[in-house]
Amino acid sequence: MINVILCGGSGTRLWPISRENLPKQFLKMFDSKSLYQMTIERNSKICKKINLVANANQFFLALDQFEEIKDKIEKVELNAVIEPFGRNTAGAIAFSAFLNKDILFVTPSDHKIEANKNYYEAIKKAEKFAKDGYLVVFGIKPKYPETGYGYIETDGENVIKFHEKPDLKTAQEYIKKGDFYWNSGMFMFDSKIYLEELKKHAPDVYESAKNAIENAKKSEYIRILSNYMEKIPDISIDYAVMEKSKKLKFVELDVKWSDVGSFDSLDKEFEKDENGNTKKDNLVALNSKNNFIFGKYKTIALSNVNDLIVVDTPSALLVTKKGKSQSVKEIVKILKEKNPEVVKFGRTVYRPWGNYTNLFEDKNYKVKLLKINSGKRLSLQKHFHRSEHWVVVSGTATIVKGDKKFILRPNESTYIPMGEIHRIENNGKIPLKIIEVQVGEYLGEDDIVRIEDDFGRVEGKCGK
């Protein structure tokens, strides 16, 4: 059995802690682990092969986080399909089905699940159905009338109907009836059966996904999809196959589960103080009750307020009411028009070689902290509108500057004039940290010309 982990998505309902550059599945919110890492951990006990379907801009995060835990989990084989852009789940799952002739256990990467005895017994039950030629959907018994989830109506092992996210009154009716379950977004089936059903009910998805995977570039365990992706219809597996197929079976997951899809659902995962506020050392609350607080960067003081959601990050602050956090996605839509950078990036921006943190910025200068991982290097590049000054804080830097190559150690520095070709390499065993001071009339991340790049970004303009 192969675990297909879907790593796309930007988690817009959890902005500002979730950004396009670091979406919720890669945030380490629980026990210093990300939801993606927790997904790998629980499923490695039953699946000896993992197939990632990831966005090109996030694949290096998925790979780095896998490397962090691979020695602590059951030994698994990792393969990946990299999408230049997302086309929803029907096509994403088809890629794995074309590449793997086996039972596929399809899971999102961003759910929090209690992996107890019930979890593994449900998977074994689903595997039997899958081997008998059924498409299996997993449902969660509702604990309360949630309006942020889709529902599955069943009569036991059979699916009667899929239902869209309801309003509160409808959700309450579902709870009373008792045969409605939250749609977990998890599935299991034989890859051959899925492709047969996809070809039958969504032939355009089948043909375009097949064409894309056949024309993908293969590199080690990675397949990079080509521009044939553009022809794949943007449709979910629910709409394309599940709502039309006559080969469905239902399995209940009797576990503690959350898709952590909103701050209201995230609130349920954290310990509370005696007044129902999030228990935090940096929180001072006076006559305030039932507030969800997320933030560690400064002291947060509340006075005479109740039922608020306060989310503090170094680059953005969100304040909303409990019960209304689903509307954050509407805020994100506004911000994409007004200030798209704050949707894409936080204060710390992640790159294939490591990350950088914006420490300070004014009109004509910017200060950053660069962290370059061991064995990685930035692209060979130059800038038209800025000069740079580098000071090594820790580690050892190999510097390429014009036709010169030299070593810098802690507290040593160098100056890169505007237009000079340059590169930083970390050939050491520990992370390299450098303070970078940029000076110029324009300091945008698109002021770059790449000459060489280890990550295939020569034609791109996405910063270092």
LINTAUR-V912659 format. One record per pair of residues at least 6 apart in sequence whose C-alpha atoms are under 6 Angstrom apart, sorted by the first residue. I is the first residue (numbers start at 1). J is the second residue. If there is no record, write none. Layout:
# LINTAUR-V912659
I & J
I & J
This chain:
# LINTAUR-V912659
1 & 47
1 & 103
1 & 104
2 & 47
2 & 49
2 & 50
2 & 104
2 & 105
3 & 47
3 & 50
3 & 105
3 & 106
4 & 50
4 & 51
4 & 52
4 & 105
4 & 106
5 & 52
5 & 107
5 & 108
5 & 109
6 & 53
6 & 108
6 & 109
7 & 53
7 & 54
7 & 109
8 & 54
8 & 55
10 & 20
10 & 23
11 & 18
11 & 23
11 & 24
12 & 329
13 & 262
13 & 328
13 & 329
14 & 262
18 & 24
19 & 343
19 & 344
19 & 345
20 & 344
21 & 344
21 & 345
25 & 35
25 & 36
25 & 109
25 & 110
26 & 34
27 & 34
28 & 34
35 & 110
36 & 109
36 & 110
44 & 74
48 & 76
49 & 76
49 & 77
50 & 78
51 & 79
51 & 80
52 & 80
53 & 80
53 & 81
54 & 82
55 & 82
55 & 83
56 & 82
56 & 83
56 & 84
60 & 352
79 & 221
80 & 222
81 & 222
81 & 223
81 & 224
82 & 224
83 & 225
87 & 234
88 & 234
88 & 235
88 & 236
89 & 236
89 & 237
90 & 236
90 & 237
91 & 209
97 & 191
101 & 191
102 & 190
102 & 191
103 & 189
103 & 190
104 & 188
104 & 189
104 & 190
105 & 188
106 & 186
106 & 187
106 & 188
107 & 186
111 & 258
111 & 259
112 & 257
112 & 258
113 & 256
113 & 257
114 & 255
114 & 256
130 & 189
130 & 190
134 & 247
134 & 248
135 & 189
135 & 247
135 & 248
136 & 187
136 & 188
136 & 248
136 & 249
136 & 250
137 & 187
137 & 250
138 & 184
138 & 186
138 & 251
138 & 252
139 & 181
139 & 182
139 & 183
139 & 184
139 & 252
139 & 253
140 & 181
140 & 182
140 & 252
140 & 253
141 & 181
142 & 181
145 & 171
145 & 172
147 & 165
147 & 166
147 & 167
147 & 168
148 & 165
149 & 165
150 & 163
150 & 164
150 & 165
150 & 183
151 & 163
151 & 181
151 & 182
151 & 183
152 & 162
152 & 180
152 & 181
152 & 183
153 & 160
153 & 161
153 & 179
153 & 180
154 & 160
154 & 179
157 & 249
157 & 250
158 & 249
158 & 250
174 & 180
198 & 206
198 & 241
199 & 206
202 & 240
205 & 232
205 & 233
208 & 231
208 & 232
212 & 228
212 & 229
216 & 223
216 & 224
216 & 225
216 & 226
217 & 223
217 & 224
260 & 266
263 & 325
271 & 279
272 & 278
272 & 279
273 & 279
275 & 289
276 & 289
276 & 290
277 & 289
277 & 290
277 & 291
277 & 292
278 & 292
278 & 293
282 & 299
283 & 300
283 & 301
284 & 301
285 & 301
285 & 302
286 & 303
287 & 304
288 & 304
288 & 305
288 & 306
289 & 306
290 & 306
290 & 307
291 & 306
291 & 307
291 & 308
291 & 309
292 & 309
293 & 310
294 & 311
295 & 311
295 & 312
307 & 322
308 & 320
308 & 321
308 & 322
309 & 319
309 & 320
309 & 321
309 & 322
310 & 318
310 & 319
311 & 317
311 & 318
315 & 347
347 & 357
347 & 358
348 & 356
348 & 357
349 & 355
349 & 356
353 & 372
353 & 373
353 & 376
354 & 371
354 & 372
354 & 373
355 & 371
356 & 369
356 & 370
356 & 371
357 & 368
357 & 369
358 & 368
359 & 367
359 & 368
360 & 366
360 & 367
364 & 439
364 & 440
364 & 441
365 & 438
365 & 439
366 & 437
366 & 438
367 & 436
367 & 437
368 & 435
368 & 436
369 & 434
369 & 435
370 & 433
370 & 434
371 & 432
371 & 433
372 & 431
372 & 432
373 & 431
374 & 426
374 & 428
374 & 429
374 & 430
374 & 431
375 & 426
375 & 427
376 & 426
377 & 424
377 & 425
377 & 426
378 & 423
378 & 424
379 & 452
379 & 453
380 & 422
380 & 423
380 & 450
380 & 451
380 & 452
381 & 421
381 & 422
381 & 449
381 & 450
381 & 451
382 & 419
382 & 420
382 & 421
382 & 448
382 & 449
383 & 418
383 & 419
383 & 447
383 & 448
384 & 419
385 & 440
385 & 442
386 & 418
386 & 439
386 & 440
387 & 416
387 & 417
387 & 418
387 & 438
387 & 439
388 & 415
388 & 416
388 & 437
388 & 438
389 & 414
389 & 415
389 & 436
389 & 437
390 & 413
390 & 414
390 & 435
390 & 436
391 & 412
391 & 413
391 & 434
391 & 435
392 & 410
392 & 411
392 & 412
392 & 434
393 & 410
393 & 433
393 & 434
394 & 410
394 & 432
394 & 433
395 & 432
396 & 408
396 & 409
397 & 407
397 & 408
397 & 425
397 & 426
398 & 406
398 & 407
398 & 424
398 & 425
399 & 405
399 & 406
399 & 423
399 & 424
400 & 422
400 & 423
401 & 421
401 & 422
402 & 421
445 & 463
446 & 461
446 & 463
450 & 458
